[in-house]
Amino acid sequence: MNKTGIIFGINGPIVYLNGDPGFQMNEMVYVGNENLVGEVIGLASGKTVIQVYEETSGLKPGEKVTGTGAPVSVTLAPGILDNIFDGIERPLSAIAKQSGPYIGRGLSVESLDTEKKWQTHMTVKKGDRLMPGTIIAEVPETRAIMHKVMVPPDVEGYVLDVVEDGEYTIMEPLLTLQLRDGTEKKLTMAQKWPIRTPRPTAKRFPATRPLITGQRILDTMFPLAKGGTAAIPGGFGTGKTMTQHQIAKWSDADVIIYIGCGERGNEMTQVLEEFTQLIDPKSGNPLMDRTTLIANTSNMPVAAREASLYSGLTLAEYYRDMGYHVAIMADSTSRWAEALRELSGRLEEMPAEEGFPAYLASRLSAFYERAGMMQNLNGTEGSVTIIGAVSPQGGDFSEPVTQNTKRFVRCFWGLDKSLSYARHFPAIHWLTSYSEYLNDLAPWYTEHVDKRFVDYRNRLMTILTQESSLMEIVKLIGADVLPDDQKLTLEIARVIRVGFLQQNAFHKDDTCVPMEKQFKMMEIILYLYQKSRSLISMGMPMSVLKEDSIFDDVIAIKYDIPNDRLDLLDDFKNRIDRFYDSVVERNA
């Protein structure tokens, strides 16, 4: 018999019960006559506190609260990909059939389709000993991803019988297991897992492989490792969502989990429309074949916003356990922190800086710490990479969410308002951003791209830093008074900014650039710099060098040279040599 309690107080999404009905901490409960979904978040001798994941208007004291005896969990089985859920893993398509465009209250819908039959290939036989995480069956979930059905992490035993290969629903038993205590347990494709508990792994690996995104400023200047953590902070309109879209579309992750947490409904709509039309460049299949969307827009109940991040994380860990590399786009962690602040205010907790709760930092750390490159229980390797957008009010990076996020991420892509106003996208500022993964990934770049890669990247950064200090002088006295070698530094910095760091998401060759082309572009820019410095040292003024269109030609490489014709880049060195010779001839 399920335990029940009686409501005596309601404060927005927070509901109080008198006495102790016997609920557990984090237990999922059904609140009121409409069976609203809630979670126990506080237990004291005289009262129980529940946060409700749905709108509580119309709820009255005296109504019943029924316990489920289990924590808030998500269902893990085939059918997660190519789907869109709300914050507590209810499919929006099924909700729309029941209640129209807005989520009705107290809706009870299955997380995944229990009627659909999946083509199943069994990978174990009678008599096998199964350990936690062992793959028992393979199901082609989409054209892109083979779903591997695993033994739950807390189960082990011997196989008593197995079904034949064929078509089964997620609830049909696939095999019978004799557990260590002698009892029998039937395993289906579906398993439940509590969202606030990280799924267990065998071992954590250090960061050694980059997440290739095809975005030059990310891959070359501020790389992110697979299993790493990154933050994209920026004010309104600086391009956080756009940058995340680009990474989701083009990165070499196997599975994408996109969490729209408290974002505007129109942004989420844009994601849905774009992602359903996009073709995955690697396989030629629709991008949605390897994507799951969790939509929890700003008009949805605030408490569910807090749960949506953990739901997305648990789905990501599940695919990691199969041996896939998963990237999570959390857009935005600031809205999640605001949900924490609102709930904390309702609970009458002592506020810390800017009204955020005192436990903001520990919640952020618990979220980002679930990323990593792991060895799974079944011996496979997989990773969860977390890319969290941060929306500081007024673009102020000194506010608590940005500052605390900085403590727990190793990659910081700071967006700049002035760059976005100048139409420089991605608007990631090279002086405020950093990546601590650069030294960890240097051996990979040496092996897979070129041993000079990191050196060239550092040279570009040096030029950009020099430009920044020169611009202070230029602002005071103008560029004309600078010596020619400094004028050259400014010109090459412009070439780097416009020709390398700026990228056009709507151009077929520039939207995603392979690593080899990124390296060659750096090489050409630095070769032009070297040759131009030689000319300056001979006494040639910068005005003579600017007579030639070479600087603009190098900027145009990103458009002019297709990604599959990199041999043309080698000819560009000859073009720079001809420019050098012609300047020398003209001014001999």
N, C-alpha and C positions, 0 to 999 in steps of 0.2 A: 504493500500500500504506500503510495507516494505521500510524503509529508506535506502539510499545508500550514499556512499562516494567514493572519488577517491584517489588511492595510490599516494603519492608523494615521499616517501623514504622507503628503505628496508635495514635492518641491521640484517642479519641472520634471526632468528625467530621473530624479532621485525619489525612491519610494521607501518609507519606513514601516517596519512591522514591529508590533509590541512583543516582548518576550523572545523566546528562543524556540522556533519550530523544529530545530534539528537540522537546518541546512548546513552545507559545507561552504567554505570560502571558495569563490569562483564557480559555484554551482550554477548551472543554467536553470532558470525558473520560468513559469508562465504566470503572468500578472493579470489579475482582474478577470471580468466576465468575458473579455474579448481575447484572452490568452496572448497577451503581448509578451514578446521575448525579453527576458531580463537576465542579469547576472548578479550574484551576491558579491558585494565588494566590502562589506563591513559586518563583523559579528561582535556584539557585546552582550553582557549578561542580561541586560534589559531590553535590547533592541537589535534588529537586523536591518542592514542597509542594502538596498538593491538599486542598480542602475538599469534603466529600461532602454532597450535599443529601438524603441518606436515612440511615436507621438503619444503623450499621456493625457491629452485634453479629454475631459469627460470621465476620467477615472475617479472613483469615489472611495473614501475611507469605508471600511467594512467589507470591501470586496476581497475575494480569496486569492492567495498566491500558492501555486502548486510547484513543488520541487520535482526535478527529473532524476536526481541522484547522480548526475554526470556533469562534468565541467562543460563550458561553451566549447564546442568542437566543430571541426569541418569534416565533411565526407570526402574521402580520397579514393578515386576510382576513375576508370576511363570516362571521358565526357567533360573533363575540366577545360581542356583546350577548345579554342574556337567558341568560347562562351563568354557571357558577361553576367557578373553577379553583383548583388549589393554587398554591404559591409559584413554581413554574417552568412555569406555564401548561399543566398537565395537567387535563383536565376531570374533575371529581369524579364526575359521573354515569357516565362511561365506566370510571373506576377502580372504582366501586362494583359494576358488573357483573362485573368481573374478580376483585376481592378482597374484596367485602363492605364493611361499614361503615368498616373501617380501611384505610389506604393500605398495600398490600403493597409489598415491596421489589423493585426492579429491574423495575417494570412499564413496559412500553413502550406508550404509547397516543398516538394522534395528538392534537395540540392542538385541532384543529378537524375537523369532520365532512368527510371527503374524498369521501363518496358523494353527499351531498345536492346536488341541482341547484338553482341560483339563477336566477331570471328576470333576464336581463342586457340592458341597453340600451347599445349602443356609442355613444360621443360623439366618436370620431375616425374619419377615413377614410384611404384609401390615399394616400400622398404627403405626409401631414402631417408636419411636424417636431415631435417631442416633446421637451420639456425635462424635467429632473427635477421630479417632483411634478405633472406634467400629469394631469388627470383623463381616463381613457380609457374608463371605463364607469360606469354607475349601476346599483346593485342594491338593491331594497327589502329591507333586512336585517330590519327589523321594521316594524310599523305606524307607528312614531314616527320612525325614522331611515332616511334614504336613504344607503346605503353608497356612497362614491365610490372606485372603484378607481383608484389612482394609479401613475404610473411611479416606480420606486424612486429615491431621492435621488441615486444615483450612476450613473444611466443616462440617455443621451440619444441620439437618432438619428432616422431617417426611417422611416415606416410602409411596409412592403412589401406586407402583406396583412392584412385584418381579417375576423373571423368575422361572420356575420349576427346580428341580435338573436335571442335565444332562451334556452334553459335550459342552463347549464353548471355543472360542478363547479369547486371553487376551484383544482384542479390542471390543468384543461384550458387549452391555449393560446388566448388571445383575439386576439393579433396577433403579427406578426413584425416585428422592428425591425432596421434596418441601423445598426449603431453607427458611430462616427466612424472607427474603425480598419478599417472594411470588413466586419467579422464580423457574423453575424446572431444575434439573440437573441429567443427566444420569451417573451412576457410572459403570465403567468397572473394570476388574482386574488390569489394568495398571494405574500407577500414575507416574508423573514426580516429581523430587525433585532436587533443586539446590545443587551442590556438596559442595559449601563453606558455606552453612547454616546448622548448627546442627539441627537434627529433635527434636521437642519439647518433653519434658517428664513432668510427674506430680511431681516427687520427686527424689532426689538422696539419696541413702543409704550409710552408712559407710561400709568399708570393713570388712566382717565377715566370708567369706567362701573362702578357698583356691582353686586355679586352680590346680587340681591334674594332674601331668604330667607323673608320673611313673619314673621320673629321681631323684635319691636319693639326689644329691647335690642341686637340686632345691626344691623338696618337703620338705626335712628335714632341710637343712642348710639355704637356702635363699628362703623362699616360696613367691609365688605371689598370691595375692587375685583375685577372680573373679571381674572384673571391675577395676582391677589395671593396672599399667603401669610398664614396665620393659625395660631396655636397655641391649643389648648384644654387648659391644664394644670389638674389637680385631683386631690385624693386619692381613695381608694376610695369609690365610692358617691355621688359629687357630681354625676354626670350627664353625663360626657364622651360616652359612647356615645349616650345619649339625645339630646343636643344635635346630634351628627352625624347621627343618624337624621332629626331634624326638618329639618336643612339638606338632606340627600339627598332627602327626600320633596318639599319645597316650594320649593327654590331654582330660579331661572330658568336654570340650566345645562341645556344640551341633552343631555349624557351624564354619567352618574355612574359613577365607578370607586370601589368601596368595598373597601378592603384591611383585612381583619381580621388584624392582624399580631401573633401571640403572645397573642391574647385568649382568654378562656375559651370552650370549645366551646358552652356553653349560650347565650352572648351571640350567637355567630355563627348558632346555630340560630334565635334570635329574629329576627335580621336576615332570614334566609332565609324564615322563615314570614311575617313582616310584609310584606316587599317583594313576595312573590309574590301577596299578596292586595290590595295597594294599587292604587288607580286614580290615574293621573296626572291632576291637576286640569285641566291645560291642554288635553290631547288626549282624555281619557276612556278612553285605553288603559291596560293594566296598566303599572305603574311599571317592571317588569323589562324592558319593551321598550327602555328607554334606560339600563339599568343592567348593569354587570358586577361580579361579586363575586369577590374573591380571598381564599380562606379559608386561613389558615395558623395554626391554633389552637395553644394552648400545649403540646399533647401531640405536635405534629408536630416533625420534626427541626429543630434550632435553626439550622442553616446555611441552610436554605431560607427561614427567616424573614428573613434578611439579603437574600436575592434577591427576596423577594415585593414589596418597595417599588419596586424598579427595574422589575420586570415590569409592575406597575400603571402606573408612570410612562410606560413605553414605549407601552402601549396608549392612554394618555391623549394622548400626543403624536401618535399615529397619527390619532386622531379630530380632534385640533386641526388637523392638516394638511389635513383635508377642509373646514375652515371652521367647525367646531363649537366651542361653549364647553363645556369639560369641567371638572368639579369632582372632585377626588380627596379621599376621606376616608381618612386613614391612622390606623388605630386599633390599636395605639398606637406611636408612635415610640420610647417608652421601652423597650418589649419588643424592638424592633429594636436599640436601643443595648445592651440586655442580651445579645443574641445576639453583637454585636460584642465585648463584654467577655468572654464565654465563649470565643469563638474566639481572641481575643487572649491569654487565659490559657493556652489549649492550645498556642499558638505560642511561649509563654514570652517574650512581649514585655514590655518594661518598663511597668508600669502607671502611669497618671497619677491624677488625683483620683478617689477612691472606686472605684479599680480599673478605671475605664474606660480604653480605649487613648488614647494621646496624639493620635491622628488623629480622635477623635470629632467635633471641631468642623469639620474639613475635610469629613468625610463628610456631616454635617448640612447644611453650606453647599452642597455639590454636589447634594444632594437638593432643597433649597428653591429653588436657583437655576434649576432646570429649569421653574419656573412662569413665567408671563408672558403678556401679550397680544401676539400675533405677527402679522406679515404672512408668510404661507406662501410657499413657492417657486412655487406656482401662482397667486399674487396674491390669494387669499382671506385673510380675517382669522379667527383663532381664538384661543382662550386655554386655558391650563391653570391652574386655581386649586387650591392645595394647602391643605387644612385638616388639620393634624396634631394628634392628641390626645397629651398628655404625662401620664404617670402617675407623678409624683414620690412616692417612698416616704414615707408619713406626711404627705402633703400639704405637704412642705417645698420651697418654690419656689427655695431657694438651692442645690439639688443640681445637678450638672454638666449633665444633659440639658436641664432647664428653662432654666438660665442661658445655655447655648450656643444653644438654640433662639431665645431672646429676641434674640440678636445678628442672626439671619438672617430673622426674620419682622417684618412691619410692623403686625401686628394681634395683640393679646394679649387673649384672653378668659379671665381668671382665675376659676376656679370656687372657691366658698367653702363649706367644710364646714358652717359654722353656718347658712348660707342653706338648704342642702339638708336639714339636720335640721329646719329650720323649715318645710319643704315649699314653699319659694319656688323655683320652677323657671321658666326656666333659672336655675341658681344662679350666674350670672356676676356677680361683685362689681363694682359701678360705680366703686369707688375704686382697685382694683388693676388694672383692665383699661384698655387704651388702643387707639386706632387712629390710625396715622400717615397714613391715606388720607383723613381728613376734609377737609383743605384741597384735595387733588387732586380730590375728588368734588363739592366745593361747587358748581361751575358746573353739573354735571348736576342736582343737587337744585334749583337755581334755575330751570333750564329745564323740568324734567319734573314737579316737585312744586309748589314755591312758593319765592319769593325769600327768605321769612322762615324757611325750614326750619332752616338751620344756626344762626341766631340763637336760635330757640326751643329747639333742642337744647342750646345752650350755657347758656341760662337754667335749664333743668331740671338740668343738671350743677351749676350754681352752688348751687341750692337743696339738692341732695343733699350737696354738700360742706359747706354751712352746717349741715345736720342733723348731720353726723358730728362737727363741732366742738362743737355744742350738746349732743350726747349725752354727751360727756365731763363737762360740768357737771351734766347730769341724773343721771348715775351717782353723783355726789358728794352733791348736795343736793336732788335730786328736781325734778320738772317744775313743781311748784306755784309755786315762787319766781320763775320766768322771767317777764319782761314779756310782754304779750299779742302783740306783733309777733313775738317769738321762738316763742311757742306756735303761732302761725299757720304759721311756717316749718316746724315739726315736723309739723303736721297736713298741710300741702301735700306735704311730703316723703313722708308715709305714703300719700297719694293717688297720688303718682308711683310709689312702690315697688309698691304692691298693684294699683293700677289700670292702670299702664302697663308697668312692667318685668316684673311677674309675668305668666306666660302659661300657659294651660291647653292642653296638647297633645291632650286628648281632647274638647274642645268644638268643634263644627263651625265656629263663626265665629271662635273665638279661636286655633285651631291655626295659622292662616296669615292674616296681616292685610295688606291692600293698603297701599301707601305713602300714598295719599290719606287713608285712615282714620287711619293713624299720625299724620299731620300734624294732622288735625282734633282728635284726642284731645289732642295737645300744646296746641293752641290753646285748647281748653275748660279744661284744667287751669290754664293761665296766665291765662285770663280770670277764672276763679274766684279765683285768687290776687290779681289786680289789684283786683277788687271787694271781696274780704275785707279787703285792706289799707286800702282807702278807709274801710270801716266801723271798723276798728281805729283809724285816725287820727282818726275822729270821737269816739273815746272808748268805743266799744262793747267790752265784754269778750269774750274768746274763748268763755266759757261760753255767752253768748247766741247766738253764731254756731253753736255745736255743737248747740243745741236743734233746729235744722233738719237734715233728713237729706241735705242737698245734697252733702256730702263723700262719703257712701257711695253716693249716686246717680251721682256722677261716676266712682267706682271701678267701678260696675256697667255702665258704658257698653260695656265690652268684650264683655259677654254680651248686653246688652239690645238693642243696635242691630246688626242684621245687616249683613254686609259689602256687600250690594247695596242697602241703604237709607240711604246716607250723608246724604240730605236731612234725616233725623231729627236729625242732629247739630246742624244749624243751629237747630232749635227749642230745643236745650239752652241756648243763649246766653240766649234769652228766659226760660227757667226760672231761670237764675242772676240775671237782672235782677229777676225777681219775688221771689226770695229777698232780694236787696239792698233792694228797696222795702219788703218786709214787715218786715225788721229795723229799718229806719229808722222806719217807722210805729209799730211796737210800742214803740220806745224814744225816741220823739220827746219 
